[in-house]
Amino acid sequence: MRDLGGRNALVTGGSGGIGAYIARALARAGANVVVSGRREDALGAVVAELREMGVQADAVAADLYDLTQVDSLIERSEAALGPLDVLVNNAGVENAAEFARYTRDELTSMVDLNLTAPLLLTNRVLPGMLERGRGHVVFIASMAGKLGLAYVAPYVATKAGLIGATQSLRAEHVYGPVGFSVVCPGFVSGEGMYQRMLDEGFSSNRLVGSTTIEKVADKVIDAIRRDRPEVIESGGPVRPLLALVQVAPRVVERLAPRIGLTELFRRVAASRGRAG
């Protein structure tokens, strides 16, 4: 979808963080945008900013921990703008802890929000996109879904699921009019999980590097326009490491502690009282 001018987009998790930046990037490209999230006041501020950029914009409050709200989110979004051409599945949550310390509710709620909700939303918008002969779905995953970092097992599992779902959907619709992309940010400064880690005094190894929230948002637009299967945005030379995961997983298993990734997430979990 090279030209986003006049297209209608829905961004979940759009009240702040990466979601708000993605919404702004879509508006700069000329798209009309519905932002969704739980914080109505924050959504209103984002919508006001988007309208000042000369596009149609609206807010639809929804709590995607509650999967029964999926259908109404799509219905209200299309009532506000019209049929959706772009869906950006951005809403998600992370929680660092020793796996044995996660509660059952924490495990199931993270899967619901990070994985099940994006699948249900995509399932809901796809028939209309196919009927109209255009559309693009973006899943915001994480580099964690490709590396399997310690102390974030449920987060890793859900993000790996989004990567696999994208691959499967692209294979199913390889000759169709709807595109699918997965964007895998590494450590992102500005807002979100990594910024909170920085604020708490934690930082990544220079080998892994970090990127900015603006760069991630720009990569989302590029993925839509060029129908990119997968985008890695890290700030560091991580592709050799990701390739090594596939051919020599035990080597990477031993390397992660040496470059500080395991200790980094252990310390984050410990700071929250979730690790020894």
Residue pairs with C-beta under 8 A, 6 or more apart in sequence:
1 7
1 85
1 86
1 134
1 135
1 136
1 179
1 224
1 225
1 227
2 225
3 30
4 26
4 29
4 30
4 31
4 86
4 221
4 224
4 225
5 29
5 30
5 31
6 30
6 31
6 32
7 30
7 31
7 32
7 85
7 86
8 31
8 32
8 33
8 34
8 78
8 81
8 82
8 83
8 84
8 85
8 86
9 23
9 26
9 31
9 32
9 33
9 34
9 84
9 85
9 86
9 87
9 88
10 33
10 34
10 36
10 60
10 73
10 74
10 77
10 84
10 86
10 87
10 88
10 125
11 19
11 22
11 23
11 26
11 33
11 34
11 35
11 36
11 88
11 90
12 19
12 36
12 37
12 62
12 64
12 73
12 88
12 89
12 90
12 91
12 117
12 118
12 121
13 19
13 36
13 37
13 90
13 91
13 92
13 140
14 20
14 22
14 23
14 33
14 34
14 35
14 36
14 37
14 43
14 46
14 90
15 35
15 37
15 38
15 39
15 42
15 43
15 46
16 37
16 39
16 42
16 46
16 191
17 191
17 192
17 213
18 90
18 140
18 185
18 188
18 191
18 192
18 213
18 216
18 217
19 35
19 37
19 88
19 90
19 91
20 35
20 46
21 190
21 191
21 213
21 214
21 216
21 217
22 88
22 90
22 140
22 216
22 217
22 220
23 33
23 35
23 46
23 50
23 57
24 49
24 50
24 53
24 217
25 217
25 218
25 220
25 221
26 33
26 86
26 88
26 221
27 33
27 50
27 53
27 54
27 55
27 57
28 53
29 221
30 55
31 55
31 85
31 86
32 55
32 56
32 57
32 81
33 50
33 55
33 56
33 57
34 57
34 58
34 59
34 60
34 77
34 80
34 81
35 43
35 46
35 47
35 50
35 57
35 58
35 59
35 60
36 43
36 59
36 60
36 61
36 62
36 64
36 73
36 77
36 91
37 43
37 61
37 62
37 91
38 61
38 62
38 63
40 59
40 61
43 59
43 60
43 61
44 59
46 57
46 59
47 57
47 58
47 59
50 57
51 57
56 81
58 77
58 80
58 81
60 73
60 76
60 77
60 80
62 69
62 72
62 73
63 69
64 70
64 73
64 91
64 112
64 113
64 117
65 109
65 112
65 113
67 112
67 116
67 117
67 120
70 117
70 120
70 121
70 124
71 124
73 121
74 84
74 121
74 124
74 125
77 84
78 84
83 128
83 132
84 125
84 128
84 129
84 135
85 129
85 132
85 134
85 135
85 136
86 135
86 136
86 137
86 138
86 224
87 121
87 122
87 125
87 135
87 136
87 137
87 138
88 138
88 140
88 220
89 117
89 118
89 121
89 122
89 137
89 138
89 139
89 140
89 162
90 138
90 140
91 113
91 117
91 118
92 113
92 114
92 140
92 158
93 109
93 110
93 113
93 114
93 155
94 152
94 155
94 193
95 102
95 106
95 110
95 152
95 154
95 155
95 274
96 151
96 152
96 265
96 268
96 269
96 272
96 274
96 275
97 106
97 151
97 269
97 272
97 274
97 275
98 151
98 269
98 274
98 275
98 276
99 151
99 153
99 154
101 274
101 275
102 153
102 154
106 154
107 154
110 154
110 155
110 158
111 154
111 157
111 158
114 155
114 158
114 159
114 161
114 162
115 157
115 158
115 161
115 162
118 139
118 162
118 165
119 165
122 137
122 165
122 169
125 135
125 137
126 135
126 137
126 178
128 135
129 135
129 137
129 177
129 178
130 176
130 177
130 178
133 177
134 177
134 178
135 177
135 178
135 179
136 178
136 179
136 180
136 181
136 224
136 227
137 169
137 178
137 179
137 180
137 181
138 180
138 181
138 182
138 183
138 220
138 223
138 224
139 162
139 163
139 165
139 166
139 180
139 181
139 182
139 183
140 162
140 182
140 183
140 185
140 220
141 159
141 160
141 162
141 163
141 166
141 182
141 183
141 184
142 155
142 156
142 159
142 184
142 185
142 186
143 184
143 185
143 186
143 232
143 234
143 238
143 242
144 152
144 155
144 156
144 159
145 156
145 158
145 159
145 160
145 161
145 162
145 163
145 184
146 160
146 163
146 184
146 232
146 242
146 245
147 156
147 241
147 242
147 245
147 252
147 256
147 261
148 156
148 160
148 245
149 156
149 256
149 261
149 262
149 265
150 256
150 261
150 262
150 265
150 266
151 262
151 265
151 266
151 268
151 269
151 275
152 265
159 184
162 182
163 182
163 184
163 230
166 180
166 181
166 182
166 229
166 230
167 229
169 180
170 179
170 180
170 229
173 179
173 180
179 224
179 227
180 229
181 220
181 223
181 224
181 227
181 228
181 229
181 230
181 231
182 229
182 230
182 231
183 216
183 219
183 220
183 223
183 230
183 231
183 233
184 230
184 231
184 232
184 233
185 211
185 216
185 233
185 234
186 204
186 208
186 209
186 210
186 211
186 232
186 233
186 234
186 235
186 236
186 238
187 194
187 197
187 204
187 208
187 209
187 210
187 211
187 234
187 235
188 194
188 195
188 210
188 211
188 212
188 213
188 216
189 195
189 198
189 210
189 211
189 212
189 213
190 212
190 213
190 214
191 213
192 213
194 204
194 210
197 203
197 264
197 268
200 268
200 271
202 264
202 267
202 268
202 271
203 210
203 264
204 210
204 260
204 261
204 264
205 259
205 260
205 261
205 264
206 236
207 236
207 237
207 259
208 234
208 236
208 238
208 259
208 261
209 234
209 235
209 236
209 237
209 238
210 234
210 235
210 236
211 233
211 234
211 235
212 235
215 233
215 235
216 233
219 231
219 233
220 231
222 228
222 231
223 231
232 238
232 239
232 242
241 252
241 255
244 251
244 252
244 255
245 252
256 262
257 263
266 275
269 275
270 276
